Amino acid sequence: MRTFSAVLLGAVLFLSACTSSPQQPVAQKDQGRPETKKLEAATAAGYDGAAVRKTVDKTLNSNDDRTKDMDKQGAESK
């Protein structure tokens, strides 16, 4: 009787482990700009490559915004 209980318990545990549960969708982290992807390789040199890339992305985005503003002002003055 003990052996039967142990086998039954083992079968229940095995079957419960084998059931597939729906996987949670993996949230995509901010990928940044494609042209700065190579900056993450700075991690190999001892730097925080993700932080370097994030900083450069922020700077490039600010530069793009400033350029758009200047283009808009130039178009208004004509």
C-alpha positions, 0 to 999 in steps of 0.5 A: 500500500505504501508503494502504491501511494508513493507511485501515485504521488510521484505520478501526480507530481510528474504530471503536474510538472509536465503541464504547460502554463501560458507564458507571460509575454516578455516585455521588450526593453528599450532598444535604442537607436540602431546606429548605437548598438555597437556601443554596448560592446564597451561592456567588454572593456569594463564600461557599462555599455548599456549606459553609454548607449543610453547616454549617446541615444539621448544626446542624438535625440536631443540633437535631432530635436534641436535640428528640427526646431531650427529647420522649422524656424528657418522655414517660418522666416522665409 
